[in-house]
C-alpha cells in the first residue's frame, strides 16, 4: 500500500476554503468539486502527519514536553493533592535518609553573650524594688556568608647562626599544617571545594575562575584543574578499592548518557560479542551502582568510548568466579549486554511504562487502565519498604500481589497484539511489543529475591554527570575525563553513604600515606573510625 504524500497547501487558498466552508454550513449549501478535492487533500495531509509523528515516536505530547509547555514529569495527578502533600511531608520527617535528616550535619556553633551591666540578685534599676533572677535566654540563629576562598600570607620569623648557618623557623599553627604542607599554596579545603564545585555542582573551571575573581582571589581555570588533579591523585587508591569491592556485589544498576572528549580519536576495537572489530567513535559516560553484601552502595562512573555493559564487564573481570551470578538492572538496549560473565537480567519497568505514558492523550481509555494497573506494583513496593521487609519477604509479597497484575497486563497486551486493529509500527504497537518481548525480565522482581522494579536510582545519579555536561559541554582530554571518573565516583559514593563530602575529601588528602597503605580502612562508611584511631595514637 502506497504511503499518502504530505501536500503543501497555500495558506491563502486554505483560508479561502475555510470561509467557503463556513458559508456553506451557514446557508446549507454544498461545496464545489474543487473545494472538496482541496479539503480532502488537507485532511489526508493531517492524517499522514499524525501517523508519521506517532510512528517516529514523537507525539505532540512529547513535543510539548520538549518545548517546556508541559512539566517534565511522569507522575499522574493525585485524587487528593492535600493528602498526598501531607503524606510526603510526613515521610520526609520520618525518613532518616532524607537530606534534612542526614548524618554528620554540622550543628550551629553556640556563642553565649553575658550581661555586663546587670547581675543576678541585684536590685532592678528600672523600678528600684524587685530583684533580678535567672530567666530563659533569648536565641538568635544567624547564618553568615563568607568568601569562597580566603588568601592568608603567613610570615614566618627566622633566625640564622652566623657561625654554622643553621636556620631556626617559627612553627606554623596546627590549623595551617592540617590544611596542607608547608610549601603548598592551595590548601586541602580549597582543593576540596574546587572538586565539589566542578564534579558535583557542575560549575565549569572558567566559571569557578570568574567567581574567585568576584570574591577577590584571582586564579585561572587551568590552576583549578591542576588542584582537582591533586585531589584525584590523593584519592586514587580509594577509587581502585571501590572498583575491587564492587566486583563482589549482589546486584548492579547500570545506565549511560552521551558525552564528549575533544581529544579522543576514533579507535578500532573488538566488538563486545567478540566477533571481529569495529571503529568506535561514540563517547558515553557509563554509570553503575553496586549493591554490596554489607548494605552499602558503590557508585562508579566511566567516560570513554565504551558503553555501560562494557564498563560493567571490566568491573566483573575482578569478580570471584565462585560467587553466584549477580542481578543486573537496566533497560533493554543492547549496549547494556554483559558478554564476559554470566548474569541475571532485570529490565526497568519505568522504561516500559514510559512508552505507554506518552500515549495517554492519544489512547485515553486503554492507557488509563494500564497506568492504573502498573501503578499498583510501585505501591506494593513502597509498602514493602515501609514495612522494612527483607528480600525474601518482599519477594513473597510481590508474588502474591504484583505478579497477578503483571500477568493481567500481559494478557491485555497479547489481546491487543492479536487484534485486527493492531498496527505493529505505531508507537502504541511498539510499546506493546516491547512489553511482550521483555516480559520475562520485567517481572524479575517477582522471581528473584533482591531484584528491583526499576532503574530510577541509577538515572538519578546520572544527573550528576548530566548537569556538568550541560554547563561545560565536554572534556578536553582523556586525562581530564579520567580525573572526572575518579572524583565523581568518590563524591557520589560518599554522598550516598550520607557522609560530609567536604570533610571526607580533606581527610583523604591530609592522610594520604595511610590511605595508600590501607585504602579499605578509608572508605566513606569507615573512615571516621580510622581518624579516631589516629587521634588516639597521637594522644597515647
Buried (B, 14 or more C-beta within 10 A) or exposed (E): EEEBEEEEEEEEEBEEBEEBBEEBEEEEEEBEEEBEEBBEBBEBBEEBEEBEBBBEBBBEBBEEBEEEEEEEEEEEEEEEEEEEEEEEEEEEEEEEEEEEEEEEEEEEEEEEEEEEEEEEEEEEEEEEEEEBEEEEEEEEEEEEEEEBBEEEEEEEEEEEEEEEEEEEEEEEEEEEEEBBEEEBEBBBBBBBBBBBBBBBBBBBBEBBBEBBEEEEBEBBBEBBBBBBBBBBEBBBBBBEBBBBBBBBBBBBBBBBBEBBBEEBEEEEEEEBEEEEEEEBEEBBBBBBBBBBEEEBBBBBBBBBBBBBBBBBBBBBEEBEEEEEEBBBBBBBEEBBBBEBBEBBBBBBBBBBBBBBBBBBEBBEEBBEEBBEBBBBBBEBBEEBEEEEBEBEEBBBBBBEBBBEBBEEBBEBBBEBBEEEEBEEEBBBBBBBBBBBEBBEBBBBBBBBBBBBBBBBBBBEBBEBBBBBBEEBEBBBEBBBBBBBBBBBBBBBBBBBBBBBBBBBBBBBBBBBEBBEEEBEBBBBBEBBEBBEEBEEEEEE
